[in-house]
Amino acid sequence: MNAKRIDDWIRSSKDTAQPLAGVRVLVRSDLNVPLKDGRIADDTRIRASAETLRKLCQAGARVVVCSHLGRPKGKTDPALSLGPITAALAQQLDTPVSFSEDCVGPTAHSKVAALEDGQVLLLENLRFHQGETENEPSFATELAHLADHYVNDAFGTAHRAHASTVGVVSRVAQSAAGELLHHEVAQLEAVLNPKRPLLCLLGGAKVSDKLGVLEALAERADALAIGGAMAYTFVSARGEGTGTSLVEPDRIEAARSVEKAAAESGCRLLLPQDHVVAQSMDPQATTQVVEQIPDGSMGLDIGPKTAQDYAQEAQKAQTIFWNGPMGVFEIEAFASGTESVASGVAESAAFSVVGGGDSLAAINRLSLGSAISHLSTGGGASLEFVQGLTLPGLAALER
């Protein structure tokens, strides 16, 4: 990745003790953590953001952190305030973190002005302002006025051309990539230039959500294993029965095209050979394992034979990329396939990258994180990166 790093700033300073003393640094972090009843359900992204912030504090910078949380769609929503994140961030940094009730305007300016060297301020949710997602020049300018330098450390939003990821870059004196962003790019480049065999495991609800990455990986991977509800569009494309499973009729031809591309490139396209089915997506529903889905039943997880096959594929691979659950993972009755694949990936000696909320949740629930080479903080961003697409947030820094 051809972008400056924080260390470049530190090395260029004549002050060896506090090379960034007096410098206001706006850091775009990804603190978009899942909340449950107002509490943080998973602090992975907060922990991942800490290294960059800690390095800046130690260098004497006055650190201004900005992030989004959820999708408030340009309106203030108290349930999506970053206020409750402040304590968790302070705990990770082992230093107090103050909070600004707005990310721009007089409140933000006064809070930034009060910062001293090595101190940290967290701004309110960027997406409370429509200008953030629309990359409005005026909003980007307001953000830029809060700082001298800018750091993008939010890989999870690097595929978005927002004010805080793209617009602000040209409006500050210097910009750099954070430690997390650099690490993410380095790890994912190993998927773009893999040791072979390369196994890609893709799950999720809809083919339409992942059509681009399916098409790209069908031409690059040695094996492409598909699970989740989107598998049933492929099953239907082969002319097999799918009962009442989720199928996208308008994506049948796209599924056939992906399968054709895989065949032409020598990629083995793997689909479920057995299924966990039920009459409804109900935690109390009676389930059964079948090889052919009967009328009136819906496939809600890959079956045990398929899970074993996919896990065995992981043992043969040298590089693994996994994004998306194999079934309705949030319901225990349909979580076995995802958990089996998680265990298979963890037990493999391959270089492994796992991204996407449900995939990471499975890894964390089974305490397998230490066995995975890289846990990506960016689901959508990692999918676009492994397609070889240009991510706006990265391109802005490289310019």
N, C-alpha and C positions, 0 to 999 in steps of 0.2 A: 504494500500500500504506500503510495507516494504522497505522504502528508506529514507535516511537522508533528513532533511529539513534545510533551511537556519537558522532557529531558533536554531538548534542543534549546528551550528558553533558559533552563537552569544553567546549562553549560556556557551560554553566551553572556551571562550576567557576571559582573565584576564582584558582586557581593556573594561570597561563598557560604556565608552563614544563613542568610535569608535572601536568596536570589530573586524572589518575586515580591519582596516587601513593598507594600504600598500599591501593588498592582491589583485592580479589580478584575476577577476572572469569572465570566459567566459560563457555567457548566450545564450543558444539556444532558441530564441523567435520565435513566428510565426507571422511575419509581412507580410504575403502573402495576401495583401488586394487587392480588385478589383480596377482597375484604369480605368478612362474614360477620354479620351483626356489629358492624363498625370496627371490627378488629382485623388485624393483618393475618390472613390465613396462610400465607407463604411469603417469607421475607427474602427469597433467593435474589431478586433483583436489587434489593437494598444492599445486601451483602456484596453483590457483584460490583456495585457502584462505589463502594467504600475506598478501594485502592487509589483511584484517581483523586478523590477528594482529600484523602489523607496526605497524598504526595504534595498537593497544592498547599495544604495547610502548613505542612512542615517546611515548605519553601517560603512561607510568610505571606502568601497571597490572601487577598480578601475575597472569599469564595461565595459566589452567588449561584445557588442551585435552582434550576428550573426543570419542570417535568409536567407530564399530563397524568391523569388518572381517570380511567373509564372514558365514556363518550357523552359528555354533557351537551354537546352540539351548540357551543357558543353561548350557553346560558349558565348562570351560577346555580350550582346544585350542592347544598350543604353535605349531602351524602357522599359527594365525590371530592370533598375538600382534602388537600394534602396536609392539613393541620395535624391529623392524627399520625402522620408519617414522621413528624419531627422527632418525637422521642425515640423511635426505632433507629432513625438515622444517627442521632446523637450517641446512642448506645454503641453502634458499629464504629463510629469515629472516635469514641471515648473523649468527646469534647462537646460543649453546649452548642445547640443549633437554634438560632432564632427564626421567627416565622413572619412573613409579610402577607397580610390578608388580600393583597392583589399582586399580580406579577408585573404590572406596569403602573404608571401614574404616580401621584404625589406620595402615596403610602410606600410604594416600592422604593422610590428615590430616597425618602427619608431613612428607611431601614438600611439601605445600602450605604448611605452617607455615615451612618453610625458604626459601621463595621471597622474593626481594627485588624492589624496584621494577624493572619492565622485563624481568623474567625469565619464562621459559616452562617449563611442566611438561606433559608428555603422559601422560594416564592410560591404563591398560590397557583392552583391548576391553570396551566396555559390555555387549556381548551374551554375555559369559561369565557374566552374571547373568540369570536368568529374569525378574527384576523389570523389566528394561529394556523388553523387547518387550511385556510385560503391563501396563506403566504402573502398577506397584504403588506406592501412596502412600509406603510405607516406603522403597523404593529411591529414589524421587524426592526424598524428604526428605533422605536420606543425601547425594545429589549436591548438593542445595541448601546443605547445611552446609559445603561446601567453598568457598563463594563469597559475595560480597556482591551482585554483579550477574551477569546472565546474558545471553549473546548467542547467538542461533541463526544460524548461517551455513551450515547444511547443507541446501540446497535439495533435494538428492537423497533426504532422509528427511522432508521437510516433509509428505508425504502419509501419514505414519505417526503414530498417536497413542501414542507411546512416552514413557517416563519422561523421557528427555533432550530431547524435542521439545515435550512438552505438560505433563507432570506437574510438572517443576521450575519452570515459569514463575511459578506463583502462590506459590511458596515462597521467592522471593528478593525483595530490596528493589526492584530495578529490572530490567527486561528490554528488550532492543533487538534489532533485526535487523542482521545483519552486512552488509558491503559486497557480498559475493557474492550473498546472498539477495535484497537489494534489486535488484541488477542483473538477476538471473534473472527476477524478477517483472516488471520494466520491459520487458524484451525480449519475454517471452511475452505480455504484454498487447497487443503489436503484432500478435500472431496472433489474439487474441480480437477485436480491432478493426482488421482488416487493410485495407491498400490492395489494391484488387482489379485483376486476378483473384488469388484465393487458391488455390494448388495445395498439396494435402497428399499426401505420399508415405508410405504405410504398408507395412511389411514385417514379417516374423517368421513363426513357426511355426504359430500357432493363432489362428483367429477368436475363440475363447473368451477369449484373453488380451487382446484389443483390441476386443471387441464394443462396449463403452461409447463409446470414442473414435470407432469407425467410425460408430456411430449419430449421434453429435453432429456429426462433421465432414461427414457426408452431407447434413446440413441447413445447414451453414455455408459449406462450401467451394464454389468454382466448379468445381474438378476434384479428384477423389479417385482417385489411382493406387495400385493394390494390387500388391504383389509378395510374394516369399517363399512358403513352403508354404501360408500361409493363403489365397493366391489360388486354390488348387485346390478349396477348399470353394465358392468363388464360381463357378468354372468348372463344377463338378459341379452346382451349383444351376441353371445354365443348360442342363443336360442334355447337356453335352459330356463326352467320355471323359477320364479322368484317369489311366488305367493303375494303377500301384501307388503313385501320389503320395499324400502325406499329406492325407487328407480327414476332416473331422469330420462324420459323418452326422447327429449330433444338432444341428448348427449350420446345416444346409442351409436350413431355414426362416428362421433369423436372417439368413443371407446374402441371401435373397430380400427380406426386410423392409428391409435396408439399401439394396439396389438400388432398391426401390420408393420409399423415402424420398428417395433421391438424385434420382430422376426427378421426383418431386413438387416438390422444392425447386429444380430447375434445375441440379443438380450433375451433371457428367459423371463417371460411374463408369468408370474405365479398368482393364481387365484384360489380362493378357499375351496377345498375339496369336501369339507363338511362344515356344518353350521349349527350354532345354538339358536333355536327358534322358540317363539312363544306366540300366543294369540294377540298379545298387546305388550307395549313397553311399560310393564307394571312390575315393580319389585316383587310382588307376590304372585306373579303369573307362573303357571306351570311350564317348565322348559323341557326341551328334549333335543338330542343331538341327531341330526339327519344328514344324509348325503345329498338328497334332493329336497328342496323346500316345498312342502305340500300347499295346496290352495288354502287360503285362510290363515296361514302362518307367516310370520315375518322373521327374517334373519337379523339377529341382534348382536351376534358375536361370531368370530371364527370358531370352528369346532376344535376339539383336542388334537385330532390328526393334523389339521392345518397348522395349529400352533406349534406342534412338534416339528413339522416340516420347515416352518419358517425359522425356528430356533436352530435347527440343524444347518440351514443355509448360513446362519450367522457364524457357525463354527468353521465353515469352509472359507469365509470371506477374509480379506486382508484390510478392507475398508468398509465401514457401515455408516449409512445415513438413514436416520429414522425420524419421521415426522407424522404424528397423527395416531389416534387409538385404533385398535382392531375391532372394537365393539362399543356398545354404550357403556363406557368405562365407569361412569358415575353411579351406575346401578350394580350392586355386588354380583347379582346373578349373571351379568353379562360382562364381567371384568376379567375373567380368567384368561381369555386370549391375549389381551393387552399385557397382563402380568407375565404370562409365559414368554411372550416375545421380549419383554423387558429383561427377564432372567437370562434368556438366550443371548441377547446382545451383551449383557454384563459378563457372561461367562466366556465370551469369545475373546480370543487374543488379538482381534482386529483393532485398528484405529477406529474409534466409534464416535459419532456426533449425533446427539439427540436434541431435537427442538420441538416446540409446540407444547402448549399448556398441559394437555392430558398425558402426553408421552412423558413429560417431566414429572407430572404428578405420580405416574406409575413408578418411575424410577425412585422418587423420593419416598413414596409409601412403602416400598420394599427395601429402603435404605441401600440402594445400589449405586448411588451417585459416585462413590469413590472408584467404582469399577468401570465407569464410562470415561473415555478420553476427554470429551468436551460436552458440557451441557450448555446449549446455546440459549441466550436470553431473548433471542428474536425468532419467533415462529415464522411470520410472514416474510421478514427480512432474510432469514436463512434460506427459505424456499426460493426467493428471487435471486439470491446470490449464487446458489448451486445451479440455477438455470444459465448463469453467465450474464445476467442482466446488469445494467448499470444502476447502482443505488444512488439516488439524488444526494443524500446526505454525505456519502463518501466522495462523490464527484465534486461537490462544493468545496470540500477540504482540499482535494487534490488540485483544484484550480488556483 
